[in-house]
């Protein structure tokens, strides 16, 4: 499921939380979405407005069941994740592999043994894909 427009607007924290819930469930009615939201949970009408905005911006579509709408994603979680990572990598790390590795080494406490294992796995995956 590819996005029609991969240049979508940035999601707010709560919009992203709604998308995460829908990605996890596959599809959901607004009341179901509310069951998974973190506290403090905004009023139902506020959540409904956010969902409708996501739909208007091409993130979601819906199936109608009487007066109810069941929403489903139009954008894959993988596509969204790749877009976020690409933005982080290019805009905040200047596209620098060294800065990326430095970040993981310092901030995430990744040690050399973990990196060596990762390199082994990447080489194996690359070999299997050839």
C-alpha positions as CSV (number, residue, x, y, z in Angstrom):
1,X,0.0,0.0,0.0
2,X,2.0,3.0,-1.3
3,X,1.1,6.6,-0.5
4,X,-0.2,8.6,-3.4
5,X,1.8,11.5,-2.1
6,X,4.9,10.7,-0.1
7,X,5.3,14.4,0.6
8,X,2.6,14.5,3.3
9,X,2.5,17.1,6.0
10,X,4.3,16.3,9.3
11,X,2.1,14.6,11.8
12,X,1.5,16.0,15.2
13,X,2.2,13.8,18.2
14,X,-1.4,12.8,18.6
15,X,-2.0,12.3,14.9
16,X,1.0,10.0,14.8
17,X,-0.4,8.1,17.8
18,X,-3.7,7.7,16.0
19,X,-1.8,6.4,12.9
20,X,0.2,4.0,15.0
21,X,-3.0,2.6,16.5
22,X,-4.6,2.2,13.0
23,X,-1.5,0.6,11.6
24,X,-1.5,-1.9,14.5
25,X,-5.2,-2.7,14.2
26,X,-5.4,-2.5,10.4
27,X,-8.6,-0.6,10.6
28,X,-10.6,0.9,13.5
29,X,-13.7,2.9,14.4
30,X,-13.0,6.2,16.3
31,X,-14.2,4.7,19.7
32,X,-11.8,1.8,19.2
33,X,-9.0,4.3,18.6
34,X,-9.8,6.1,21.8
35,X,-9.4,2.9,23.8
36,X,-5.7,2.8,22.8
37,X,-4.8,6.5,23.3
38,X,-2.5,7.6,26.0
39,X,-3.7,9.9,28.8
40,X,-4.9,12.6,28.8
41,X,-7.4,11.5,26.2
42,X,-9.0,14.4,24.4
43,X,-12.8,14.6,24.0
44,X,-14.4,12.3,21.3
45,X,-15.1,15.3,19.0
46,X,-11.5,16.4,19.1
47,X,-10.3,12.9,18.2
48,X,-12.9,12.8,15.4
49,X,-11.6,16.1,14.0
50,X,-8.0,14.8,14.0
51,X,-9.2,11.6,12.2
52,X,-11.1,13.6,9.6
53,X,-8.0,15.8,9.1
54,X,-5.9,12.7,8.6
55,X,-8.5,11.5,6.1
56,X,-8.6,14.9,4.3
57,X,-4.8,14.9,4.0
58,X,-4.6,11.5,2.4
59,X,-3.4,9.5,5.4
60,X,-6.7,7.6,6.0
61,X,-9.7,6.4,4.1
62,X,-12.9,4.9,5.5
63,X,-15.6,2.3,5.0
64,X,-19.1,3.4,5.9
65,X,-21.2,1.3,8.2
66,X,-24.5,3.1,8.6
67,X,-23.6,6.3,10.4
68,X,-20.3,4.9,11.5
69,X,-16.9,5.1,9.7
70,X,-14.2,2.5,10.0
71,X,-10.9,4.1,9.1
72,X,-7.9,2.3,7.5
73,X,-4.5,3.6,6.5
74,X,-3.6,4.8,3.0
75,X,0.1,5.2,3.9
76,X,2.2,2.2,5.0
77,X,3.9,2.4,8.3
78,X,7.1,1.3,6.6
79,X,6.8,4.2,4.1
80,X,6.2,6.7,6.9
81,X,9.1,5.3,9.0
82,X,11.5,5.5,6.0
83,X,10.4,9.1,5.3
84,X,11.1,10.1,9.0
85,X,14.5,8.4,9.0
86,X,15.4,10.0,5.7
87,X,14.5,13.4,7.0
88,X,16.5,12.8,10.2
89,X,19.5,11.5,8.3
90,X,19.6,14.2,5.7
91,X,18.4,17.3,7.6
92,X,19.8,16.6,11.1
93,X,22.8,14.5,10.3
94,X,23.7,16.1,7.0
95,X,23.6,12.8,5.3
96,X,26.8,11.8,7.1
97,X,27.2,8.1,7.8
98,X,29.9,9.0,10.3
99,X,27.5,11.2,12.3
100,X,24.9,8.5,12.2
101,X,27.3,5.9,13.6
102,X,28.7,8.3,16.1
103,X,25.1,8.9,17.3
104,X,24.5,5.2,17.9
105,X,27.9,4.7,19.5
106,X,27.5,7.6,21.9
107,X,23.8,8.1,22.5
108,X,22.6,4.5,22.2
109,X,25.7,2.9,23.8
110,X,26.2,0.5,20.9
111,X,29.5,-1.2,21.3
112,X,32.0,-2.5,18.7
113,X,30.9,-6.1,19.2
114,X,27.3,-5.2,18.3
115,X,28.5,-3.3,15.3
116,X,30.6,-6.2,14.1
117,X,27.6,-8.5,14.5
118,X,25.4,-6.1,12.6
119,X,28.0,-5.9,9.7
120,X,28.0,-9.8,9.6
121,X,24.2,-9.8,9.4
122,X,24.2,-7.1,6.7
123,X,26.8,-9.0,4.6
124,X,24.8,-12.2,4.9
125,X,21.5,-10.5,3.9
126,X,23.3,-8.8,1.0
127,X,24.7,-12.1,-0.1
128,X,21.3,-13.8,0.1
129,X,19.7,-11.0,-2.0
130,X,22.2,-11.5,-4.9
